[in-house]
Amino acid sequence: MRIHGSLNMGRFSVKVKVCVLISWALTLACSAAEQDFFTQSKPLTWDEAREHCQECFKDLVTLTPENIQAIAKKLTSEHWVGLRKNPHSSGNSSVLWSHWANGDPLTFQNWYPGWPVVNSTRGCCSCSCSCPAMTNSTGFTELGTANVTSFSGPGGFTTEDVTSSGRLTNTSVSTAAAPMTTRLPSVEAACGQSLVDTDERYIEDSCVAMLSFGAWVEKTCSEHLPFICYEERFLSKASVTNVTTSSAGLTWRPGPNVSDYRLEVRGDKNLTENLTDLAYDLVNLTAGTKYSVQVVPVKCDRDLHSQKVMFYTTPRKVENLTVAKVTETSVSLSWSKPAGNVHFYLIEVQDRHFRSLTEGIEVGRLTPGNLYAFTILSGVENNLSEGSVITAYTKPGRVSDLTASDFTTSSLKLNWLPPEGNTTGFRVAAMNDSDEVLFDEVVNRTKVRVARLPMATRITCSVTALANGTLEGDNVTVVSYTAPGPISNLTLTTTHDSLNATWSPNHNPKPDGNLTFFTIELQLGGKIVETADKLAEPKKHFDGLKSSANYTVIVYMVNGHLKGPPVESSSFTLPSMPTDGTVISFGKKYITLQWEAPANTAAVNYSVKISSSFWGHSSSVLVDNRTNHTFRGLVSGTSCREKGSQSVHVVLFGRTSPL
């Protein structure tokens, strides 16, 4: 090979009469997996290098315009890449330099000037020559004879700068070269021209090494060089299924040509296992606990990108769920923390949801007397336990407008309005002042007659709304009385100016202070003379009365605001003696008497009697409310003073006063 070149202003021209490959850079618009590249420092033959790459990676590297510069930056010497003149290494392929080792078509080339070297004895001046990349289907220009008049390479290198080992001798070469392409005349233009003699660098079945700055040269495939492998980046994620409170199932995707995996589990318990399967069951886990899982594919003692997943075991159900307190509009719940871990509790009631960080909650804004079902779930992150359910009634409300009416001696009637919310009935009770229960019944209506009560007794009645038949709300009370009966045995005793009344209450009530008492009225001539209220004892004494007056006594038994039927009796006060009796006139056969009426008397009837012991004569007469009387038909000549004479006596109501 004869090389002619001149260096001028950082450029050089090379005149070469050889058969060279004409190529261009072409980027395929395709979706390829991300790739990682690995330089291997141990020198191997190209076949050994490829075998190692296929075993521990994917293959020898395939170079593209996108990756060549990044790869070149890693190099300090030439390295095998995945390009070989004969992709099938038979040396007999009719299409040379057509594919990379992994089968990708060769669509990009970055040859160092003067490479590849073509065997001129094979002939390239016919349209059927088999020079590199001469098929039109791949888009390459066929081999022809051309004069390369100039080439401006990185650092201004020329073909003379490369040693037989492919290393540069020109120290000014850049280590990060841009891709280079060379386009030569078509085969039609080259046909008929003479070819250069066979180049001593020609290799029948050559392999490609990339120099440290990115350019390509041919090498004998049996040379020992470091090499570059690539691997499609394996990105995947492990999966977790069938998570329970104490177990979980793990699965993961197979790695590329991988049979060994390392499972690493981190949590409250750590686990490391070397596996060959693609699934593993985790057991004996702690409920509600976070576990981080990493499945690392291991290939040739090298860790590939791990498949990771994080999960929480399901928390356990709460324990000892109870209703701690109920009111008319709220229910308080409490429970015990389950074994394992819990971050929060979710409380569900109807279409409402609440969160609690403690083992208890008061749920408000409820309807009185209503039945509610509460579901409590333990939670960690987005994981919830199985729910624990408890039902409870809210406390019913208080009845309103409770009244007592229609009293009898043994009963009374209660009426009320139901409370807001729901009720299943009402408890009605009655007690006396000694807290003795006199009545206790459950009814489902808002009025009831409370019967079998003692007469003339103060009664405390209560009405309590019920929920679920047994849950009681706050009671409402009303104090009332049973009506008293009539008294009995009313007895009156009198003097001339006083009256004493006694009676029996006609029942035997227990002492209850001034709650049961008596009212008494004293009347004379239909008019009330005196009234006495709240008598605790069944008796009354009246003084300063008129004598000989017919007094009427009326007695009522009273209990609270209720009066029993009246009982009455009448009696006269005793008369006083008349005074100053005298004869105001007389004749042969008559005599007229006169006297003074007793002081402080009402209308008085007098009994006036006249008698004569001599004649054996006696007579009497009743005088109505007069203080004089005339006796007629007497015997004349009778002296009241002589022996045997007539005598006159005036008697007032059986009491006599001689005249």
Salt bridges, closest charged atoms under 4 A:
GLU34 OE1 - ARG233 NH1 2.79
ASP36 OD1 - ARG233 NH2 2.49
ASP36 OD2 - HIS305 NE2 3.29
ASP47 OD1 - ARG84 NH1 2.74
ASP59 OD1 - ARG50 NE 3.16
GLU78 OE2 - ARG167 NH1 2.87
ASP199 OD2 - ARG201 NH2 3.18
ASP205 OD2 - ARG84 NH2 2.99
GLU231 OE2 - LYS299 NZ 3.09
GLU231 OE1 - ARG302 NH2 2.92
GLU264 OE2 - ARG262 NE 2.75
ASP303 OD2 - ARG262 NH2 2.80
GLU348 OE2 - HIS353 NE2 3.68
ASP406 OD2 - ARG449 NH2 2.25
ASP433 OD2 - ARG458 NE 3.04
GLU436 OE1 - LYS510 NZ 3.64
ASP440 OD1 - ARG427 NH1 3.09
GLU441 OE2 - ARG452 NH2 3.67
GLU472 OE2 - ARG427 NE 2.84
ASP474 OD1 - LYS395 NZ 2.68
ASP497 OD2 - HIS496 NE2 3.78
GLU530 OE2 - LYS540 NZ 3.97
ASP543 OD1 - HIS541 NE2 2.51
